[in-house]
Amino acid sequence: MSTLAFALAATIKHDGHGGIADLLATPAEAATWLEQHQKQLIEILGQPLANQARHPAPLSPAAAADPSGRVTAAAAHSSVLRVGGDGEWDGRVRDELVGIRRAVRALFARAVAPGAPSKADADRLMDVDAALRMVNRAAGRLGERRLVWEEAEEPRVEWAGVTADAEGLLVGAVGRSAIEFLTGPDRGRLRACPAARCVKYFLQEDPRQLWCSASCGNRERVNRHYRKRHSG
């Protein structure tokens, strides 16, 4: 299963022409990515974070009266989402995502050590301590889990956040996802594809799996055959 943090790290990829493509290069692309990953966001926040204009409104009386001072994800969601596009908000989201992506990829590079990190950013990785601070700070904005059990409904978990702004919830979700991924069983399967032009991180499905995909494996076998024939 692809986590939110893993999916965000994968927005850096090979462009098919020897270069690197950024799937978050523009605010519109960031908005599209957000729409495509609603499922992972809902798993963490309990609510979708739609690509709409965000204008904070007063919290509901129930949320305002919460003695803990925290804001549930559902209350924050209802208080900040408004219908209509907002290019400025998309730009802020893009900046937030790119920032937390740098931290996630720096920690992924550490996780695959002593193997080689992805060639996409191996020469300009964020300092690990700075990456840890950024991820922890982001996750802290999300708050804590708590049980919600309305009458005649099934019990569910909601995040009790310390922020009511949509950007904070989004970055918090990525931070929380990164922590859960890097402390979970999938971290041991994390690999950086060693294919000549690939820059992907992937989860190894089998100990014999060397490449992120069959196409990368085939390309490397062809390259090796070519080099062998033309060496010397």
TAMO-V189830 format. One record per run of one state. SS is the DSSP state (H for helix, E for strand, L for the rest). FROM is the first residue (numbers start at 0). LEN is the number of residues. Records with the same first field share a line. If there is no record, write none. Layout:
SS = FROM-LEN ; FROM-LEN
This chain:
L = 0-3 ; 9-2 ; 14-5 ; 22-4 ; 36-1 ; 45-7 ; 54-6 ; 64-6 ; 82-4 ; 111-16 ; 142-1 ; 148-7 ; 161-4 ; 182-2 ; 192-8 ; 203-10 ; 230-2
H = 3-6 ; 26-10 ; 37-8 ; 60-4 ; 72-8 ; 86-25 ; 127-15 ; 165-17 ; 184-5 ; 213-17
E = 11-3 ; 19-3 ; 52-2 ; 70-2 ; 80-2 ; 143-5 ; 155-6 ; 189-3 ; 200-3
